[in-house]
Amino acid sequence: MRIKKGDNVIVITGKDKGKKGKVIKAIPLVERVVVEGVNIKKKHMKPKKSGQKGQIVEMAAPLHVSNVAIVDPKDGKPTRIGIKFTGDKKLRISKRSGVEL
């Protein structure tokens, strides 16, 4: 999985198509990412203490990694990720502009 925590991504398909956000959490085992402000779901929470009321909390649910693309730092459009080797280091670059991510 080439998308990491902290990357800026754009949703390319689904009900939130076109929305941009930052990756909060990457879950490589199931190939999913959680993006802030995207795929918002409501969760009903039980009261934690006696006398306290239950509540409805809005939270971002995971998206499949194939439904998001990295945002190109130069022009803000979706791009693919390439790998560039410099010495013994591996760098992720934007295929669209060649800029290091």
Rosetta blueprint (number, residue, H / E / L):
1 M L
2 R L
3 I L
4 K L
5 K L
6 G L
7 D L
8 N E
9 V E
10 I E
11 V E
12 I L
13 T L
14 G L
15 K L
16 D L
17 K L
18 G L
19 K L
20 K E
21 G E
22 K E
23 V E
24 I E
25 K E
26 A E
27 I E
28 P H
29 L H
30 V H
31 E L
32 R E
33 V E
34 V E
35 V E
36 E L
37 G L
38 V L
39 N L
40 I E
41 K E
42 K E
43 K E
44 H E
45 M E
46 K L
47 P L
48 K L
49 K L
50 S L
51 G L
52 Q L
53 K L
54 G L
55 Q E
56 I E
57 V E
58 E E
59 M E
60 A E
61 A L
62 P L
63 L E
64 H E
65 V H
66 S H
67 N H
68 V E
69 A E
70 I E
71 V E
72 D L
73 P L
74 K L
75 D L
76 G L
77 K L
78 P E
79 T E
80 R L
81 I E
82 G E
83 I E
84 K E
85 F E
86 T E
87 G L
88 D L
89 K E
90 K E
91 L E
92 R E
93 I E
94 S E
95 K L
96 R L
97 S L
98 G L
99 V L
100 E E
101 L L
